[in-house]
Amino acid sequence: MKYLTVMIALACLAGCGKGNDVNSEPVVRFATFNVYLNRPAEGALVEDLKTGDAAQVQKVAEIIQRVAPDILLLNEFDYDAAGEGLALFQEKYLAQSQNGAKPALYPYVYVAPSNTGVASGRDLDRDGVVTSAPGSRAYGGDAFGYGEFPGQYAMAILSKYPIDEARVRTFQTFLWKDMPGGMLPDDAATPEPDDWYSAEALEVFRLSSKSHWDVPVMVGGRRVHVLASHPTPPSFDGDEDRNGKRNHDEIRLWTDYIAGDPDLYIYDDKGVRGGMAAGERFVIMGDLNADPHDAGAVPGAIGQLLTSPLAAATPFPKSAGGSEQAALQGGANVSHEGDPAEDTADFNDDPETSVGNLHLDYVIFSKAGLKEIASGVFWPAPEDAHYDLVGPGFPVESSDHRLVWRDLAIVEE
């Protein structure tokens, strides 16, 4: 399988991080943003981006420009093999000042295929039909990851620092059945365990609903592994909780991967087995679709990472807007146990039909070699000058998620 790394020839007008000397401790802003740049048809995002004046995209770009991340993971950015969409987004939006904000230029880009919308050839949603023609909900239900065409809801990485291409690892094709003790869903109507999916389906069923990437980035001669993913939402299923259990195990993949076990069960898309080497710096980023307190994630799903002895135990990034919107919107938010200042997604608030605002997007980093300087969630309060970039939630102005960032010093142990 060919993975595409696009090197865009743009001068880096802004300095990368806050220091580039190998003998200093450079501070790098890592960020994740579910940008909601998915479209209902293949090629539609590229067509939108060609105009240069799509209002939603302009607001997404302005948010990025105002936060100014050095290394940024985009979730829900539709994939195209030529990288045309990402190039257009950079050229016509990020490289152009939005409302006076400084352009955001990223000379290094990583994109690769996603499992979303890739036909499995199996009846994964158990509706009695194997749907093979893209463009329908039924097709998406039988794809390796939900998507109505190949690459819908995919992801990409933008970086001001060089990507160590030779060390990139991807885990798009790792099979769920090959995870020891995996939480395979069970059909309660049969005596056999873990049999909601047929044996034929499990022979091809990929764990990752999009993909899992280990993308090493070089900062002043020091390597940081960006571990990127976007697990399936733990919803849109039944009592078998197939999506909740998959979400748990997609998060578990990173929990196991960072443990430093060279004999680990995980194999990458080149067939190389084993986890990340012990003692490496890592930053796990993405819309992980698992709130620590509220909504439908399997208990402990995100806790696997948060309690890992290898991950730094630091407070969650916060915003003023998250707290204010939870109070203003009420509804499902009233019964939430989590701190609304830590919320990163603004969803429908009807307690009968939806989940309200949740904490779903994360930047989690290693104890080894990294030290936090600052963090935040871009969620302006109503009185803020940039409130129009997010608005009151509905209609969606930019995205139903918020950009989450941490400034991390790259230190020697």
N, C-alpha and C positions, 0 to 999 in steps of 0.2 A: 504494500500500500504506500502510495506516495503522499508525503506530508509537505505542505507548502509553507515555506517561510519567506515572507515578502520583505525585502529591504527597500524601503521607500527613500528615495534620494531627496531628503529635505534637510536643510541646515537646522541645527538645534539652536534656535534663537535664545531660549532660556537655558541657564546652566542646569545640568543634571544633578538633582539633589542639592545638598548644601556643602558638598566637599568632594573632590575627586582624587585627592592625593592618597596614594596607597598607605602612607604613614599616618594619615588622619583617620577620624571616625566619620565617614560620610553619613549624612542623614538622608534617607530616601523615603518618599511618600508612596506607600503602597495603597491601592484602592480597588474596590470591586463595585460594579454598578450593573444591575439588571436594567438595561437601557430601553426595553420594550420596543426594540426595533425589529420586531417580527411582523411579517405580513401574511395575508391569507393565501397568497399564490406565489409559486416559484418565479423569481425574477422581479416581483413587485417592489421589493425594497430597493433594488438597483435603480429601477425607473424613478422611484421617489427621490432618491439621492441625486440623480442627474440634474434636477432642477436647481438645487442649491438654495431653495427657499421654502422647504417643507417646514411648517411652523413647529411641529413636535420635535423634529430632528434638530432644529436650531436651538430649542430649549435644552435638549439633551447635551448638545455641544457646549452651550454656555455654562451649564453646570460643571462640565469637565474643565472648562477653561477657568472658572472661578476657584475650583478646588485645586487645580494644577497638579494632578498626580504625576509621579515619575514612572511608575509601573502600574498599569491599569488592566484589570480583567473586565471585559464586556460579556455579560450574559444576555441571552435572547437577541442576538444579532445574527440574522439569517446568513447561512454559509453559501458561498459560491466558489467553485473550484479555482477560478482565476483570481480570486481576491479582489474583484472589481468593486464590490460593495464597500469593503473596508478602505480601499484606495479613494473612492469617491467621498466617503465620510471624512477622511482626513483632509483631502484637497479642498472640498467645497464647504466644509463646516468647521472642523477643528483648526484648520490653517487660516480661517477667516475670522476676524474679530466679531463676536456676537455682543452687540450692545456695549461696546467699549471694553470688553474683556480681552485680556492678552491671548493671542493665538496659542494653541497647544499643539506642539509638533513632536511627533514620535518617529524617529528614524528606523526603529526596529519593531517588527510586527510578527506575531505567530498566529497562524490559523491552520486548522486541520479538520478533516471530516467529523461529522457528528452522527450518532446513532438515530437521532430524531428523523422520522420519516423514511427510514431505510426498511424496506419490506423484509420481514422475517421468513415468509413462506409458511408460517404456522398460524393457527387460530389462537392467538395469544389472549384475545378478549373473550373467548369461548362463546361467541355468538352463533357458532355453527357454520361460519363461512370464512374462508381465507381470502381476504380482500387484497388484491394486488395492484389496483389502479389508483394512483395518487389523487388527492383532491377531495377526500371525504373523511368524516369522523371515523367511519368503519375502517378505512385504510390506516388511519393513525393508530387505532387500537390494536392492529396486528403488526405495527412497526416495532423495531427494537426499542425505540424511544418514541413517545407520542409526538407525531408531526404529520401534517397532511401532505408534505412533500419532503424529499431528502434535504436535510440541512435547516429546516425551520427550527427556530429557537436555539440556534447554535451559539458558539462563543468565540472570543478572540482575545489576544493579549497585545497591548500597545506598550512600548518601553522606550525610555530615553537611554537605556543602557544596553550594551550588546548581549545578545542571546547566544549561549554556548550550544550551538546547533548539534554538535557531535554528541552531546550528552542528553538531548531531549528524549524522554520516554513517554509513550502514550499507551493507554490501556483500554482502547475502544472495544476490543474484541474479547476481553477476558470474560469467561462464562461464569454465571452466577453459581452453577452447580459445583464449580471448582473452588469455592470458598468453604473451607472446613467449618462446619457448624453454622452455615448460612441460614437465615430466617426464611426459607422457602415457604410460600403460603400453602395452607392445608385445605383440602376439601372436607368439610365436616360431615358430609353425607357418606363418606367411605371410611373403612377402618384403616386404610393405609395412611401413613404420615406424609406430610409435605407434598401432596399430590394434586394441588389445585391446577398446576400446569402438567400437561401430559409428558411422558418420558421423551416423546419426539420433540416437544417444544423445548424442554430443558437441554436437549442436545445442542441447541443453537442459541439459547437465550443468553444475551449479553447482560452483565450486571449493570454497566453504566448506561443511564438513559440518554446521555449526551456523549461524554467521554471523560476520562481522567487524564490530565496532562501533568508531567513533571518537566517544567521548562526552566533550566538553570539560566540565571542572569548574572553577568559579571559586573561588579561594582568596585572599581578601583583595584582590580586584581583579586577580589574576594567573591566567592560564588554564593548565590542565594537561590535555592530551589523554589520556584513559584509553582505551587501545587493547586491546579485549577480544576474545578468541576461545577456541576449544576444538577444535583440529584433530583429525581422526580418528586413532585408534590405528594405528600402522604394522604391523598384524597382521590376522588373520582374512581372509587372501587366499591367493594362490598364487605361483608363480614369477614371474608378471608384476608382483608387488609393487605392485598398484594402490593399496592404502591407504598403503604406505610412501611412494610418490611423491606421493600427494595430500597427506599430512602435510607433506612437504618443501615443496611449493608453497604450502600454506596459511601456513606460517611465512614463506616468501619474500614473500608478499603484504605483510606488515608491513615486511620488510627493504626492499622497494622503496618502500613508501608513505612512510616517514619520510625519504626521500632529498631531499625538497624540490624535486621536479621538477613544475612546473605542467603539463607536457605528458605526464605519465605515462600509460601505457596503461590504468590502472585507472579504472573508472567506478563510481559509487555507485548506489544503488537509485532515485535521482531522475534519473539520467542525467548527473550532473555528473562530468566527467573530471578527472584530475589527482591528485597526492598531497598530503600535508600541506605547509603552507607552511614554508619553510626557517626554522630557528631557533626553532621552537616547542618548548615543553616537552612531553614525552610519558612515559607509563608504560605499558609493554606487560605485560599480566597475563593469566594463564590456565593451565589444564592444557594445555600444549602437546604433551604425549604424545611427547616426544623427549628421551631421556637423552643427555648428552654423550659417554658412554663405553660404556654397556651396552644390551642388548636390540636390537630390530630396526629402529630408525630408519635411514633412508637416511643414510649418512655425511655429516656436515656439515650436517644439517638444522637443528639448533638453533644450530650454529656460525655460520650466516648472520647471526643477530641478535647473538650474543655477540661477534663480531668486527667488527660494524658500527662505522665511525668515529664514528657519531653517538650510540652507546650508551656509557654509562659503564662502564669496566672495573673492576669491584669484585668482591671475593670473594663466593661464593654464601652465602646464609643457611644456618645450620647448627643442629643439635639434638644433645642428648646421647642421646635415645631412638633416633634412627636408627642410630647406631653400635652401641648395645647390642642392638637387635633383630636387626641383621644378624649379629652374633656368636652370639646365642642361637638364631636360626632356622637358620643355616647353609644347606645346600642350594645353590640357585642363587647365593646371595649370596657363596659362597666364591670363585667365579671372577670376580667383578665387579672392574673396574678403577677405578671411581669411588670417591670418599670416601663411605662410608655415612653420615657426619654430614650430608651434603648431600642424602640421599634424602628424597623427599616422598611416596612411595606405598608401601604395604605389601601386596604381592601374594603369591600362593602360591609356596612356595619349592622345590617339586619341580623339580629341574633337567631332568627328562625332559618335563615338561608345562607348565612356567610359567617366569617370568622373575625371580622374587624381588623384592626391593625396589629401586625406581628413583627417579631424579631427573627428575620430569616437570613440576612446577609452578613457575612463574617470575613474578618481579616484576623487569622490566628497565627501566631509566630512562635518560633523555637526559643527555648531558653538559651540554647547555645548560639553565641555569636551575634545576638540582636538585643537591642535595648530600646524600649519605647520612650519617645520624647513627647508626643502629643497624639490625640486621636479625635475623631468626630464623625457625625452623620450629617450630611447636607440636607437638612430639613428646616428651612427658615420658618419662623413664626409669622403670623399674619401681619405684624407690624414691621417686619423686616423688608428692606428695599428689594430683596430678590424673592419675595414670597410668590410672585407670579410664575416663577419657574416650576413650582410644585402645586400651588393652588390648594383648594379645600378637599381634594381627593377625586371628585367627580364633577365634570368630566376630567379624564386624565390629561394633564397639561404636557408632561414630559414622559414620565414613567410612573407605574404604580409602586415602584421601589425607589429607595433613596441611596445615593452614593455613600459608601462607608470607607473611611480612610484611617491609616495610622502612619505616623512618622517614626521610622525605625533607624536607629544608629547601627551601622555595621561595625561591630567591635571584634577585637581579638580576645580569645579566651585565655 
